[in-house]
Amino acid sequence: MELKTDLYKVEKIQELENEIFELKQRLNKTEAGLPCKSILNEDQKLVEGFGVIDHNFNILSFDAKSNSFRKNKDDRSSGQKCYSVFCNSNEPCAGCTILKKRASKLVWYSLQTQLPDNQRKCKKNIIASFESNEPNAPFLVETDLFYQQLFESKGDALLILNCKGQVLKFTDKLNEMLGYSKEEFSKLTVFDIDDPTNSLTFEERVSQVRETKGAIFETDLITKSGDLIPVESSLCPIKYHDKTVYFTSFRNIQERKETERELHESEIRFRTLVENATDLVMRFDREYRYVFINSASLHVFGIPPEDFIGKTHHDMGFPYDLCQLCEEEMDKVFESGISDVIDFSIEVKGREISFEWQLIPEFDEEDEIPYLMAVARDVTKRKQSEKALEEALKTKDKFFSIIAHDLKNPFGSLRALSEALQLNDDLTKEEINEFAEIIHASACQGYDLLENLLDWSRSQRGNIKCEPEEFDLIELVESNINLLQANIHKKKINIHFNPDHNKTVFADKYMVDTIIRNLMANAVKFTYMYGNIEISLLDREKHYGLSIKDDGKGISQENQTKLFDMDNQYSSKGTAMETGTGLGLILCKEFIDCNNGEIWVESENGEGSCFSFIVPKNKSGFTS
C-alpha cells in the first residue's frame, strides 16, 4: 500500500507524546528524591511498596512490589479503597495517617509491616503517608496516571518501538488481537508481526517518516496462528531520553476491507452489466456534460466513450433541435427531481434510429441532484412495428370498405336480374339472352374482384411466398390475351403483339401472371370501342419486361401519383362504365417489389396510358 500522511495529525500526536515523556522524565527525577522505605512483609522479606491515593482513599496507582501486601486479589485494584485492598477492611484503619493529609488532592503512601516490640509477625499492614521533597510530585504522578489510562483505554491498539523495531510498550488490545500473551508479545519485534508484502518494510517506513514527520498507512499484521489481519496504522517519531522511539497505533479494518471487497465485486458486476448493455447508459452534470457513457456508444455512434467525457451534445455535433430538446428535458428533471421519458430520432450513418430516453435524478446526501442518469434504448424496430400496425389497421379498414362497397354492385345486379327472371314468365328469348349476358358480366366482375382481394389479403398476411423460377414471359402474355378475349371482342379492340422469340425470366410465375392479367384488364377497361392495345417487350441488361399501351381515357398527372398507394387509392369507371377498386395496381406493385422488379406508368389525360414493368432475366439479377 502507498504511505499516506496527515501532517496535522502527526504533529498533534508528536506534541502529545513529547509532553508524556517530558512528564515521565520529571517524574523519574522526583522519584529519585523520595524516601526509600525498607519494609518487611509477613514472611520477614525486605520489600518496598509505595503508590498514590486520592483524598477519598481511592487507589490511583501502586507499584509492582505492593502486590505482596494485597489482601483483595481483584485484578482491578485501581479505583478501590486502599484499606479494602491492603487491610481487607471496610473502613479506614485506626490511627490512619492519611486522614491528616486529606486536604491534598493526591497523597503518597508507603506500605510497611507493623512490627511490635518483640519483633514478632503481625497480621496488619501499615499504610503511611509521607511528604516528598519535590513539590510537583503529586501533579506529576497524576499526569502520568492520566496518560497511562489514556494509553490503555484508547480504542486502537498501541505500540511503542525503538529504532531497531523492538517492542518497548504495548496495550493489551494489541497482543489480544494477535493472539499472544503479554509475556510472549513483549519478546517480539515489529518484524515478527508486520507483513511488508503489501506495504513497506519497517526500515523503509522509518526512512519516510523521518522526512514526513509521521505517516498513516495500511498494512497486514501477522497473528500467532499465522493469519493476516488488515489494519490501518499511524506511525510518528517521538524523542525520549534523547533517543527516537516510534509511537504506532493499529486499527483493525478487517470488516471494512470485507465491505470494500464486496463493494468492489458489486461494482465490477455492475460495470460489466453496464458495459455490455446494448442500451446507451449515460451520466450528465448540471452543465449538460457527459460524465460517463458506456461502450455502447462505439456500436451505436461509432464514437468511443472517452471522446464524450466532459462534452455536451452541442460539442459532439448532434443536431441543434435535438440538443435543445435534451437540455430542456434535463432541466425539468433537475428542477422536479422526477424521472421522465422522451422519444426522439436521430440519423446515424445514413440510418434513422429512434430512441426512448429515460432520465433519472441522482440524489446526494444533502438531497441535492448533482447528476442525472440517462438510459437511451433503440426502439427503431418497435417504432417500425407500430407504424406497420398502423398501416395494417388502415389497410384492414380499406379492405372492408372495398368488400362493403365494390362487391355490392355486381351482386346487386345479379340479385335484380335473377329476381326479374323469376317473376317474369313472358320474357322473350332476346330478353333472356340480354339478362344472361349482364348476369355473366356481373359474375365475372365479382369474381375478378374477389380474386384480387384474396391475393392481396394473402400477400398482406405473408401467406404468399415469392418462389422464383424460370419461365417464358411470352406464354403468360398469350394465355392472358385468350383469357380476356370475350371482353376484347365485345369492344372490338385490336391487340398488337408480335414477339419474335421466347423471353425467359427468373421470377415468381404466379405473381407475374397476376401482374399481366391486371394490366391487360385495365387496358381493355379504359379503351374505347374499336380501340387499340399494343403489347411490347422490353429488354434491359439484367431484366425483361412488358409495355401495355392503350389509346383510351388516359390518367392525369395528379392521379398517377395515387395509383400504387393504398392510402390514396384511386379508381375510375371504364369507357363502358365498368367499375373497379384500384386494388389491382396496388397488388401489382407489391408483387413487382417481391420479384426485384420495377413498374411505372406514362400517361396523358385523354391520350391513353402505357403501363410497363420489368423482372430479372436470371437468378443473378434476383434478390429475395
C-alpha positions in Angstrom: 0.0 0.0 0.0 1.2 3.6 -0.6 2.3 5.5 2.5 -0.3 8.1 3.4 0.5 11.2 5.6 -1.5 13.7 7.5 1.0 16.2 8.9 -1.6 17.9 11.2 -2.5 14.6 12.9 1.2 13.6 13.2 2.2 16.9 14.7 -0.6 16.7 17.3 0.4 13.1 18.2 4.1 14.1 18.4 3.2 17.1 20.6 1.2 14.8 23.0 3.9 12.2 23.2 6.6 14.8 23.8 4.6 16.0 26.7 4.2 12.4 28.1 7.9 11.7 28.0 8.8 15.1 29.4 6.5 14.4 32.4 8.0 11.0 32.8 11.5 12.4 33.0 10.3 14.9 35.6 8.6 12.0 37.5 11.8 10.0 37.4 13.7 12.9 39.0 11.0 13.3 41.6 11.0 9.6 42.4 14.8 9.7 42.9 14.3 12.2 45.7 11.6 10.2 47.5 12.5 8.4 50.8 13.1 4.7 50.1 11.3 2.7 52.7 12.7 -0.7 53.5 9.8 -2.7 54.8 9.2 -6.3 55.7 6.3 -8.4 54.7 4.8 -11.2 56.8 7.5 -13.6 55.7 10.1 -11.1 57.0 11.4 -10.4 53.5 12.6 -7.0 52.7 10.2 -5.2 50.3 9.4 -1.7 49.1 5.9 -0.6 48.3 4.5 2.8 47.5 1.9 4.5 45.4 -0.7 7.2 45.2 -4.3 7.6 46.6 -6.7 10.4 46.4 -8.3 12.2 49.4 -11.1 9.6 49.4 -8.7 6.7 49.8 -9.2 5.6 46.2 -6.0 3.9 44.8 -4.8 5.7 41.7 -1.5 3.8 41.2 0.7 1.3 43.0 4.0 -0.3 42.1 4.5 -4.0 41.4 6.0 -4.7 44.9 2.8 -3.5 46.5 1.2 -6.7 45.2 2.7 -8.6 48.1 0.6 -6.5 50.5 -2.8 -7.0 48.7 -5.5 -8.8 50.7 -8.0 -8.4 47.9 -6.7 -10.1 44.9 -9.1 -8.4 42.4 -7.2 -7.6 39.3 -8.9 -4.2 39.1 -7.4 -2.7 42.3 -7.2 0.8 40.8 -10.1 2.9 41.9 -10.8 0.7 45.0 -10.3 1.8 48.6 -6.8 1.3 50.0 -8.0 -0.1 53.3 -10.0 -2.7 51.4 -7.2 -3.8 49.1 -4.3 -3.8 51.6 -6.1 -4.4 55.0 -9.2 -6.2 54.0 -11.2 -3.7 55.9 -14.5 -1.9 55.2 -13.4 1.4 56.8 -10.2 3.4 57.2 -7.7 1.9 59.6 -7.5 3.1 63.2 -4.9 5.8 63.5 -4.6 6.1 59.7 -2.1 8.9 58.9 -3.8 9.5 55.6 -6.6 11.3 57.4 -4.3 14.1 58.3 -3.4 14.6 54.6 -7.0 14.6 53.1 -6.8 18.3 52.3 -4.4 17.4 49.4 -5.7 16.1 46.1 -3.2 13.3 46.0 -1.3 11.6 48.8 1.8 9.4 48.6 1.6 6.2 50.6 4.1 3.7 51.7 3.4 0.1 52.8 5.2 -1.4 55.7 4.7 -4.3 58.1 3.7 -3.3 61.6 6.4 -4.7 63.9 5.7 -5.0 67.8 8.4 -4.5 70.3 9.3 -8.2 70.4 9.7 -8.2 66.5 7.0 -10.9 66.1 4.9 -11.1 63.0 1.7 -9.1 62.7 -1.3 -9.7 60.6 -1.8 -6.0 59.7 0.0 -3.7 57.3 0.6 0.0 57.9 -0.5 2.4 55.2 1.6 5.5 56.0 1.7 8.9 54.2 4.9 10.7 53.7 6.0 14.0 52.2 8.0 14.4 49.0 10.8 16.9 48.7 9.6 17.6 45.2 6.6 19.9 45.4 5.3 18.8 41.9 5.4 15.1 42.6 1.6 14.6 43.1 0.9 16.6 40.0 3.5 14.5 38.0 2.0 11.3 39.3 -1.5 12.4 38.4 -0.4 13.4 34.9 1.5 10.1 34.5 -1.5 8.1 35.6 -3.8 10.1 33.3 -1.7 9.3 30.3 -1.3 5.7 31.3 -5.0 5.3 31.5 -5.4 7.2 28.2 -2.8 4.8 26.6 -4.7 1.7 27.9 -8.2 3.0 27.2 -7.7 4.1 23.6 -9.9 2.3 21.1 -7.0 1.4 18.8 -4.2 -1.0 19.7 -1.0 0.9 20.5 2.7 0.0 20.3 6.0 1.9 21.0 9.1 0.7 19.2 12.7 1.6 19.3 14.6 2.3 16.1 15.5 -1.4 15.8 11.9 -2.4 15.8 12.0 -3.8 19.3 8.8 -3.6 21.4 9.1 -1.1 24.3 5.4 -0.8 25.3 2.1 -2.0 24.0 -1.6 -2.2 25.0 -3.5 -5.3 25.9 -5.6 -4.8 22.8 -2.7 -5.4 20.5 -1.4 -8.7 22.0 -5.0 -9.9 22.3 -5.8 -9.0 18.7 -2.8 -11.1 17.6 -3.4 -14.0 20.0 -0.3 -13.6 22.2 0.1 -13.4 25.9 1.7 -10.2 27.3 4.9 -12.1 28.1 5.1 -13.6 24.6 4.4 -10.4 22.9 7.0 -8.4 24.9 9.7 -10.6 23.4 8.7 -9.9 19.8 9.9 -7.3 17.3 8.0 -5.5 14.6 9.4 -7.9 12.1 7.5 -10.8 13.8 4.1 -9.1 13.5 4.2 -6.9 10.4 3.9 -8.4 6.9 5.5 -6.0 4.4 4.3 -7.9 1.3 1.6 -5.4 0.5 3.2 -2.4 2.3 6.7 -1.2 3.2 9.4 -2.7 5.4 9.9 -1.1 8.8 13.2 0.4 7.6 11.5 1.9 4.6 8.8 3.4 6.8 11.2 4.8 9.3 13.1 6.5 6.4 10.0 8.1 5.0 8.7 9.1 8.5 11.9 11.0 9.1 11.0 13.1 6.1 7.3 13.5 6.7 7.4 13.5 10.5 4.6 11.0 10.5 2.5 8.7 8.4 -0.8 6.9 8.1 -0.8 3.7 6.0 -2.4 0.3 5.7 -0.6 -3.0 6.3 -1.2 -6.6 7.5 -0.4 -7.8 10.9 0.6 -11.5 11.5 -1.2 -13.3 14.2 0.3 -16.0 16.3 -1.5 -18.6 14.2 -0.1 -17.1 11.0 -3.3 -15.4 9.8 -3.2 -11.9 8.4 -5.3 -9.0 9.9 -5.5 -5.9 7.7 -5.0 -2.7 9.8 -4.8 1.0 9.3 -1.7 2.3 11.1 -0.3 5.6 12.1 3.4 6.0 12.8 5.2 9.0 14.3 8.6 9.5 15.8 9.0 11.0 19.3 12.0 11.9 21.4 12.6 10.0 24.7 15.8 10.4 26.8 17.5 11.9 23.7 16.5 8.8 21.7 13.9 8.5 18.9 11.2 6.0 19.5 8.2 5.3 17.3 4.6 5.6 18.5 2.3 3.4 16.4 -1.4 2.8 16.5 -3.3 -0.1 14.8 -6.9 -0.1 13.9 -8.5 -3.4 12.8 -10.1 -2.8 9.4 -11.0 -6.4 8.6 -14.7 -5.6 8.4 -14.1 -2.5 6.3 -11.9 -4.5 3.9 -14.5 -7.1 3.6 -17.1 -4.5 2.9 -14.8 -2.8 0.4 -14.2 -6.2 -1.3 -17.9 -6.8 -1.6 -18.5 -3.3 -2.8 -15.7 -3.7 -5.4 -17.1 -7.0 -6.6 -20.6 -5.4 -6.8 -19.1 -2.5 -8.7 -17.4 -5.0 -11.1 -20.7 -6.8 -11.7 -22.5 -3.5 -12.2 -19.8 -2.2 -14.6 -19.8 -5.5 -16.5 -23.6 -5.3 -16.8 -23.5 -1.6 -17.9 -20.6 -2.0 -20.3 -22.2 -5.0 -22.0 -25.6 -3.5 -22.2 -26.9 -2.7 -25.7 -28.7 0.4 -24.3 -26.7 3.6 -24.0 -26.1 4.4 -20.3 -25.0 7.9 -19.6 -24.5 10.4 -16.7 -24.7 14.2 -17.1 -23.8 17.0 -14.7 -25.8 20.3 -14.4 -23.8 21.8 -17.3 -25.2 19.0 -19.6 -21.8 17.5 -19.9 -21.1 13.8 -20.2 -19.6 12.4 -17.0 -20.0 8.8 -18.1 -21.2 6.8 -21.1 -20.8 3.1 -21.7 -19.2 1.3 -24.6 -22.5 1.0 -26.5 -21.6 4.5 -27.9 -19.0 2.8 -30.1 -21.6 0.4 -31.5 -24.4 3.0 -31.9 -22.5 6.1 -33.0 -19.1 4.7 -33.9 -17.6 7.0 -31.2 -15.5 5.6 -28.3 -16.8 6.6 -24.8 -13.7 8.6 -23.9 -14.5 11.1 -26.7 -17.8 12.0 -24.9 -16.4 12.8 -21.4 -16.6 16.5 -20.5 -18.5 17.4 -23.6 -22.1 18.4 -24.3 -24.5 17.3 -27.1 -23.6 20.5 -28.9 -19.9 19.8 -28.6 -20.5 16.3 -30.1 -22.1 17.8 -33.1 -25.6 16.5 -32.6 -28.5 18.4 -34.4 -29.3 21.7 -32.8 -33.0 20.9 -32.3 -32.1 17.6 -30.6 -29.6 19.4 -28.3 -32.3 21.9 -27.3 -34.8 19.2 -26.6 -32.3 17.2 -24.4 -31.3 20.2 -22.4 -34.9 21.3 -21.8 -35.8 17.8 -20.6 -32.8 17.6 -18.3 -33.7 21.0 -16.8 -37.1 19.6 -16.0 -35.7 16.6 -14.1 -33.1 18.7 -12.3 -35.8 21.0 -11.1 -38.5 18.5 -10.3 -36.5 15.5 -9.1 -38.9 13.3 -11.0 -37.9 10.8 -13.7 -39.0 11.4 -17.3 -39.1 9.6 -20.6 -39.0 11.2 -24.0 -38.7 9.8 -27.6 -36.5 11.2 -30.3 -35.0 10.2 -33.6 -31.5 10.8 -35.0 -29.8 9.9 -38.2 -26.7 7.9 -37.7 -24.6 6.7 -40.7 -27.5 7.3 -43.1 -29.9 5.4 -41.0 -32.6 6.9 -38.8 -32.6 5.5 -35.3 -35.5 6.0 -32.8 -34.6 6.2 -29.1 -36.6 6.0 -25.9 -34.6 8.3 -23.5 -35.2 7.8 -19.7 -33.8 10.5 -17.4 -33.3 9.6 -13.7 -32.2 12.0 -11.0 -29.3 11.1 -8.7 -29.7 12.5 -5.2 -26.7 13.1 -2.9 -26.6 13.0 0.9 -27.9 16.6 1.1 -30.9 15.7 -1.1 -29.4 17.7 -4.0 -29.3 16.5 -7.6 -25.7 16.9 -9.0 -26.1 14.4 -11.7 -28.7 12.7 -14.0 -28.6 9.1 -15.1 -29.8 8.6 -18.7 -30.7 5.3 -20.5 -31.3 5.5 -24.2 -32.9 2.4 -25.8 -33.0 1.8 -29.5 -36.7 1.4 -30.2 -36.4 1.6 -34.0 -37.9 -1.9 -34.6 -40.7 -1.1 -32.2 -41.5 2.1 -33.9 -41.4 0.3 -37.3 -43.7 -2.3 -35.9 -46.1 0.4 -34.6 -46.1 2.1 -38.0 -46.7 -1.3 -39.7 -49.5 -2.0 -37.3 -51.0 1.4 -38.0 -50.8 0.8 -41.7 -52.2 -2.6 -41.3 -55.2 -1.2 -39.5 -55.7 1.4 -42.3 -55.4 -1.5 -44.8 -57.9 -3.5 -42.9 -60.4 -0.6 -42.9 -59.8 -0.2 -46.7 -60.3 -3.9 -47.2 -63.6 -3.9 -45.5 -64.6 -0.7 -47.4 -63.9 -2.5 -50.7 -65.9 -5.5 -49.6 -68.8 -3.4 -48.4 -68.9 -1.1 -51.4 -67.4 -2.6 -54.5 -68.8 -6.1 -54.1 -72.3 -4.6 -53.6 -72.6 -3.5 -57.3 -72.1 -6.9 -59.1 -74.1 -8.8 -56.5 -76.8 -6.1 -56.7 -77.1 -6.6 -60.4 -77.2 -10.4 -60.0 -79.9 -10.1 -57.5 -82.1 -7.8 -59.5 -81.7 -9.7 -62.8 -82.3 -13.1 -61.2 -85.4 -11.7 -59.5 -86.7 -10.4 -62.9 -86.2 -13.7 -64.5 -88.0 -15.4 -61.7 -91.1 -13.1 -61.7 -91.5 -12.7 -65.5 -92.7 -15.7 -67.4 -93.3 -13.9 -70.7 -89.7 -12.8 -71.4 -88.6 -13.2 -75.0 -85.5 -15.2 -75.9 -83.7 -12.0 -76.8 -84.5 -10.5 -73.3 -83.4 -13.7 -71.6 -80.1 -13.6 -73.6 -79.6 -10.0 -72.7 -80.2 -10.7 -69.0 -77.9 -13.7 -69.1 -75.1 -11.6 -70.7 -75.5 -9.0 -67.9 -75.5 -11.7 -65.2 -72.4 -13.2 -66.7 -70.6 -9.8 -66.8 -71.6 -9.1 -63.1 -70.4 -12.6 -62.1 -67.1 -12.1 -63.8 -66.6 -8.7 -62.3 -67.3 -10.1 -58.8 -65.0 -13.0 -59.4 -62.2 -10.8 -60.5 -62.7 -8.5 -57.6 -62.7 -11.4 -55.1 -59.6 -12.9 -56.7 -57.7 -9.7 -56.3 -58.9 -9.2 -52.8 -57.9 -12.7 -51.8 -54.5 -12.4 -53.4 -53.9 -9.0 -51.8 -55.1 -10.3 -48.4 -52.7 -13.3 -48.6 -49.8 -11.0 -49.5 -50.5 -8.8 -46.5 -50.5 -11.7 -44.2 -47.3 -13.1 -45.7 -49.1 -16.2 -46.9 -47.9 -15.7 -50.5 -44.3 -16.6 -50.6 -42.2 -15.5 -53.6 -40.9 -18.7 -55.2 -38.9 -17.6 -58.3 -38.4 -20.0 -61.2 -37.5 -19.8 -64.9 -40.5 -19.5 -67.3 -41.4 -18.0 -70.7 -42.8 -14.5 -70.4 -44.4 -14.7 -73.9 -46.5 -17.7 -72.9 -48.1 -15.8 -70.0 -49.0 -12.8 -72.3 -50.7 -15.1 -74.8 -52.6 -17.0 -72.1 -54.0 -13.8 -70.7 -55.0 -12.5 -74.1 -57.0 -15.6 -74.5 -58.5 -15.2 -71.0 -59.7 -11.7 -71.8 -60.8 -12.5 -75.3 -64.5 -12.1 -74.6 -64.1 -8.6 -73.3 -61.7 -7.7 -76.1 -64.2 -9.0 -78.7 -67.1 -7.2 -77.0 -65.4 -3.8 -77.5 -63.9 -4.7 -80.9 -60.4 -3.9 -79.6 -57.4 -4.6 -81.7 -54.5 -6.3 -79.9 -51.0 -5.8 -81.3 -48.5 -8.3 -80.0 -45.8 -9.8 -82.3 -43.0 -11.4 -80.3 -40.1 -12.7 -82.4 -38.8 -15.3 -79.9 -39.2 -16.5 -76.4 -38.1 -14.4 -73.4 -37.2 -16.5 -70.3 -37.3 -14.7 -67.0 -36.5 -15.7 -63.4 -39.4 -14.7 -61.1 -42.5 -15.9 -59.3 -44.7 -17.2 -62.2 -48.0 -16.8 -60.3 -47.2 -13.2 -59.3 -46.1 -12.2 -62.8 -49.2 -13.8 -64.3 -51.4 -11.7 -61.9 -49.5 -8.6 -62.9 -50.1 -9.2 -66.6 -53.7 -10.0 -66.1 -54.4 -6.8 -64.1 -52.6 -4.5 -66.5 -54.3 -6.1 -69.6 -57.7 -6.0 -67.9 -57.2 -2.3 -67.2 -56.1 -1.6 -70.7 -59.3 -3.3 -72.1 -61.5 -1.5 -69.5 -60.2 2.0 -70.4 -60.0 1.6 -74.2 -62.9 2.8 -76.3 -64.8 0.7 -78.8 -62.6 -0.2 -81.8 -59.6 1.0 -79.9 -56.1 -0.4 -79.9 -53.8 -2.1 -77.3 -50.1 -2.6 -78.1 -48.0 -5.0 -76.1 -44.2 -4.6 -76.5 -41.3 -6.5 -75.0 -38.6 -4.6 -73.0 -35.0 -5.8 -73.0 -32.7 -4.4 -70.4 -29.2 -5.5 -69.3 -30.5 -7.8 -66.5 -34.2 -7.6 -66.9 -37.0 -8.4 -69.4 -40.4 -6.7 -69.3 -43.6 -5.6 -71.0 -45.2 -2.4 -72.0 -49.0 -2.4 -72.4 -50.2 0.7 -74.2 -53.8 1.7 -74.9 -55.4 4.7 -76.6 -58.2 5.1 -74.1 -59.1 7.7 -71.5 -55.6 8.3 -70.1 -54.8 9.5 -66.5 -54.0 13.0 -65.2 -50.6 13.7 -63.6 -52.2 14.3 -60.3 -53.9 10.9 -60.2 -50.9 9.0 -61.5 -49.3 9.5 -58.0 -52.2 7.7 -56.4 -52.2 4.6 -58.5 -49.8 2.5 -56.4 -50.6 4.0 -52.9 -53.0 2.2 -50.7 -53.6 5.4 -48.6 -54.6 7.3 -51.7 -56.3 4.6 -53.6 -57.6 5.8 -57.0 -60.3 4.2 -59.1 -62.4 5.4 -62.0 -65.0 3.9 -64.4 -64.1 2.4 -67.7 -65.2 3.6 -71.1 -68.2 1.3 -70.9 -68.9 2.4 -67.3 -67.0 -0.6 -65.9 -66.3 -0.2 -62.2 -63.2 -1.1 -60.2 -61.4 -0.7 -56.9 -57.9 0.3 -57.9 -56.7 -2.7 -55.8 -55.3 -4.4 -58.8 -52.5 -1.9 -59.4 -51.6 -1.9 -55.7 -51.3 -5.7 -55.9 -49.1 -5.4 -59.0 -46.7 -3.0 -57.2 -46.4 -5.4 -54.2 -45.7 -8.4 -56.5 -43.2 -6.4 -58.5 -41.3 -5.4 -55.4 -41.2 -9.1 -54.3 -39.5 -10.0 -57.6 -36.9 -7.3 -57.5 -38.5 -5.5 -60.5 -39.9 -2.1 -61.4 -43.3 -0.8 -62.5 -44.2 2.6 -63.8 -46.8 4.5 -65.9 -46.7 7.1 -68.7 -50.0 8.8 -69.5 -51.7 12.0 -70.5 -55.3 12.7 -69.8 -57.4 11.8 -72.9 -54.4 10.3 -74.8 -54.3 6.8 -73.3 -51.8 5.1 -70.9 -48.8 2.9 -71.1 -48.0 0.7 -68.1 -44.6 -1.0 -68.0 -42.8 -3.5 -65.8 -39.6 -5.4 -65.7 -38.4 -8.6 -63.8 -35.0 -10.3 -63.7 -33.7 -12.3 -66.6 -31.9 -14.9 -64.4 -31.0 -15.8 -60.9 -28.1 -13.4 -60.7 -30.4 -10.4 -61.1 -32.9 -11.7 -58.4 -32.6 -10.6 -54.8 -35.1 -12.2 -52.5 
